[in-house]
Amino acid sequence: MRIQRLQAVHQADRDSDAVNLDVLDPLIRKYKGKPGSIIPILQGTQEMLGFIPKEAFEKISTETGLKLSDMYGVATFYAQFRLKPVGKYVIKVCHGTACHVQNAHVITEAISETLDVKDGETTTDRLFTLESVACLGCCSLAPVMMIGGNTYGKLTGKEAVNIIKNIRIQSVENVKN
């Protein structure tokens, strides 16, 4: 999984074309010169932009003096940070021990095939991002997936796909209204 995270760094150039970095100015002012500010700056950047593009790293480094290598090191070490845009809905499929023995891979494969994305990728319409995670803490519901704040348990691949299809239908209907 670490290899996929590092590949995202290279893809960030293509995914960050129209990002307004001016929104970072108050955040940079708040943390400039404060020790231990890398994580709060990266968290704030991601909160504002949805991910941390290459240009944001460069702006932060230029304006705060933080080293690019230090920031990339932190951003690629912690799974909370994203280096490319994610979909409106992040589908987290648990692959912890309980889910693994209950065939979580079948759920991931079914979703991957249906959405035509690999683990860690986002659909071309940027509606869904598929992520395998170590544990969602819902072992009694294994196998489980989480989308937004909703947890779905005791799933089959077909059930997981139907949930995603329903979310897509609701999204299309919301756009029409």
Buried (B, 14 or more C-beta within 10 A) or exposed (E): EEEEBEEBBEBBEEBBEEBEBEEBEEBBEEBBEEEEBBBEBBBBBBEBBBBBBBBBBEBBBEEBEBEEEEBBEBBBEEEEBBBBBBBBBBBBBBBBEBBBEBBBBBBBBBBBEBBEBEBBBBBEEEBBBBBBBEBBEBBEBBBBBBBEEEBBBEBEBEBBBBBBEEBBEEBEEEEEE
